[in-house]
């Protein structure tokens, strides 16, 4: 219609990272491949509610021996076994993820960005963060899945950037679930202020905030 002021992301809590690839919802692998992973970390995610078919393959993966790890603001009944099921306040999710990164970085001797190293000086990984890090370190194939609770989170952009770094440390797959059945189609169709079907727009419009 000739306007860039179109945005379908009505429930998005943070638009600060919309130019980053980590903000684009998609699955990194085909659903059956989740059954073949050594570890899968779910963050702010309710797969039974958000993507039931994903929940099906995660349940199969857990039965096969995949270590399912979860960080959520509350405990949801997913009808599957979790190796680590961490519950933390929404405002503490970033600190927990940074704790996982700190533990992983110390084990892998990973060269972190200076800004992240400065943030980690004040972080002391708790037992859940250490357990998640150790579970991720003990395998070869790993996936990280972000759910709708991160999409709604007021600091969702920060969480996505932290998780993007964590995925890069392991060369792990990074999946980001859509908010609703047709949200991916809205991205492809360009129902966004900064993206058109043919690519980026010259002058981004206003976000749905």
C-alpha positions as CSV (number, residue, x, y, z in Angstrom):
1,X,0.0,0.0,0.0
2,X,3.0,2.3,-0.3
3,X,3.8,2.7,3.4
4,X,6.5,1.3,5.6
5,X,4.5,1.9,8.8
6,X,3.2,-1.7,8.9
7,X,4.1,-4.0,11.7
8,X,2.5,-7.3,12.7
9,X,4.5,-7.7,15.9
10,X,1.8,-6.5,18.2
11,X,2.9,-8.5,21.2
12,X,6.7,-8.0,20.8
13,X,8.3,-6.6,24.0
14,X,11.6,-5.3,22.6
15,X,12.4,-4.1,19.1
16,X,16.0,-3.1,19.8
17,X,17.6,-5.9,17.8
18,X,15.2,-6.0,14.9
19,X,18.1,-5.5,12.4
20,X,19.9,-8.6,13.8
21,X,19.4,-12.0,12.2
22,X,18.8,-13.5,15.7
23,X,15.4,-11.7,15.7
24,X,14.1,-13.6,12.7
25,X,11.8,-16.6,13.7
26,X,12.7,-19.9,12.2
27,X,13.8,-23.4,13.1
28,X,17.5,-24.2,12.5
29,X,16.9,-27.8,11.7
30,X,14.1,-30.1,10.5
31,X,11.8,-31.4,13.3
32,X,13.0,-35.0,13.1
33,X,16.6,-33.9,13.6
34,X,15.8,-32.8,17.2
35,X,15.6,-36.5,18.1
36,X,19.3,-36.8,17.0
37,X,20.7,-34.1,19.2
38,X,22.8,-34.6,22.3
39,X,21.3,-31.6,24.1
40,X,18.5,-29.1,23.5
41,X,18.2,-25.9,25.6
42,X,14.7,-24.4,25.7
43,X,14.5,-20.7,26.9
44,X,11.1,-19.0,27.6
45,X,9.4,-21.8,25.8
46,X,6.2,-23.9,26.0
47,X,6.5,-26.2,23.0
48,X,3.2,-28.1,23.8
49,X,1.4,-24.8,23.5
50,X,3.5,-23.0,20.9
51,X,4.4,-25.8,18.5
52,X,2.9,-29.2,19.4
53,X,4.8,-31.0,16.7
54,X,8.1,-29.7,18.1
55,X,7.0,-31.0,21.5
56,X,6.3,-34.4,20.0
57,X,9.9,-34.7,18.6
58,X,11.4,-33.3,21.8
59,X,9.6,-36.0,23.8
60,X,10.9,-38.6,21.4
61,X,14.4,-37.1,21.8
62,X,14.2,-37.2,25.6
63,X,13.1,-40.9,25.5
64,X,16.1,-41.6,23.3
65,X,18.5,-40.0,25.7
66,X,18.8,-36.3,24.6
67,X,19.4,-34.0,27.5
68,X,16.6,-31.5,27.6
69,X,17.4,-28.3,29.4
70,X,15.0,-25.5,30.2
71,X,15.1,-22.0,31.6
72,X,11.6,-20.5,32.2
73,X,9.9,-18.0,34.6
74,X,7.6,-20.8,35.8
75,X,7.4,-24.6,35.5
76,X,5.1,-25.8,32.7
77,X,3.9,-29.4,32.3
78,X,5.4,-30.5,29.0
79,X,4.9,-34.3,29.5
80,X,8.6,-34.9,29.0
81,X,11.7,-35.5,31.1
82,X,14.2,-32.6,31.6
83,X,17.8,-33.1,32.7
84,X,17.8,-29.5,34.1
85,X,14.6,-27.6,34.6
86,X,15.5,-24.1,35.9
87,X,12.9,-21.6,37.1
88,X,13.9,-18.0,37.5
89,X,12.3,-14.6,37.7
90,X,11.9,-13.0,34.2
91,X,14.2,-10.2,35.2
92,X,16.9,-12.7,36.2
93,X,16.9,-14.7,32.9
94,X,19.7,-12.6,31.5
95,X,21.9,-13.2,34.6
96,X,21.3,-16.9,34.4
97,X,22.2,-17.0,30.7
98,X,25.3,-15.0,31.4
99,X,26.2,-17.5,34.2
100,X,25.9,-20.3,31.6
101,X,28.2,-18.4,29.2
102,X,30.7,-17.7,32.0
103,X,31.0,-21.4,32.9
104,X,31.2,-22.5,29.2
105,X,33.8,-19.8,28.4
106,X,36.0,-20.9,31.3
107,X,35.9,-24.5,30.2
108,X,36.4,-23.8,26.5
109,X,38.8,-20.9,27.0
110,X,36.6,-19.0,24.6
111,X,37.6,-15.4,23.7
112,X,34.6,-13.3,24.6
113,X,33.9,-9.8,23.5
114,X,35.3,-7.2,25.9
115,X,31.8,-5.9,26.7
116,X,30.6,-9.4,27.7
117,X,33.7,-10.0,29.8
118,X,33.0,-6.8,31.7
119,X,29.4,-8.0,32.3
120,X,30.6,-11.4,33.5
121,X,32.7,-9.9,36.3
122,X,29.6,-9.4,38.4
123,X,28.1,-12.8,37.5
124,X,28.3,-15.8,39.8
125,X,26.8,-18.9,38.1
126,X,24.3,-20.7,40.3
127,X,23.8,-24.5,40.4
128,X,21.3,-24.5,37.6
129,X,23.5,-22.4,35.3
130,X,26.5,-24.7,36.0
131,X,24.4,-27.8,35.4
132,X,23.1,-26.5,32.0
133,X,26.6,-25.5,31.0
134,X,28.0,-28.9,31.8
135,X,25.2,-30.7,30.0
136,X,25.9,-28.6,26.9
137,X,29.6,-29.2,27.1
138,X,29.2,-33.0,27.3
139,X,27.7,-33.4,23.8
140,X,28.6,-32.7,20.2
141,X,25.3,-31.8,18.7
142,X,23.3,-29.0,20.4
143,X,20.3,-26.9,19.7
144,X,18.9,-23.8,21.4
145,X,15.3,-22.9,21.1
146,X,13.7,-19.5,22.1
147,X,10.0,-19.4,22.8
148,X,7.2,-16.8,22.9
149,X,8.0,-15.7,26.5
150,X,11.2,-14.2,25.1
151,X,9.3,-12.5,22.3
152,X,7.0,-10.9,24.9
153,X,9.9,-10.1,27.3
154,X,10.7,-6.3,27.7
155,X,14.4,-7.2,27.4
156,X,13.9,-9.8,24.7
157,X,16.5,-8.1,22.4
158,X,19.2,-8.5,25.0
159,X,18.2,-12.1,25.7
160,X,18.4,-12.9,22.0
161,X,21.8,-11.4,21.6
162,X,23.1,-13.3,24.7
163,X,21.7,-16.5,23.3
164,X,23.1,-15.8,19.9
165,X,26.5,-15.6,21.5
166,X,26.0,-18.8,23.4
167,X,25.0,-20.6,20.2
168,X,28.1,-19.3,18.5
169,X,30.3,-20.6,21.3
170,X,29.1,-24.2,20.6
171,X,28.4,-23.7,16.9
172,X,24.9,-24.8,18.0
173,X,21.7,-24.4,16.1
174,X,19.6,-21.4,17.0
175,X,15.8,-21.6,16.6
176,X,13.2,-18.9,17.4
177,X,9.6,-19.9,17.6
178,X,7.0,-17.7,15.9
179,X,4.2,-16.0,17.8
180,X,1.2,-17.7,16.2
181,X,0.7,-19.8,13.2
182,X,1.0,-17.1,10.5
183,X,3.8,-15.0,12.0
184,X,6.5,-16.5,9.8
185,X,4.4,-15.7,6.7
186,X,4.1,-12.1,7.9
187,X,7.9,-11.9,8.0
188,X,8.2,-13.3,4.5
189,X,5.4,-11.0,3.2
190,X,7.2,-8.0,4.6
191,X,4.6,-6.9,7.2
192,X,7.4,-5.1,9.1
193,X,8.6,-1.5,9.2
194,X,12.2,-2.3,8.3
195,X,11.8,-5.2,5.8
196,X,10.0,-5.5,2.5
197,X,9.4,-8.7,0.5
198,X,12.3,-7.7,-1.8
199,X,14.7,-6.9,1.1
200,X,15.4,-4.0,3.5
201,X,13.5,-0.7,3.1
202,X,15.3,2.6,2.5
203,X,13.5,4.5,5.3
204,X,12.2,2.2,8.1
205,X,8.8,3.0,9.5
206,X,7.5,3.0,13.1
207,X,7.3,-0.2,15.1
208,X,4.1,-1.5,16.8
209,X,4.8,0.0,20.2
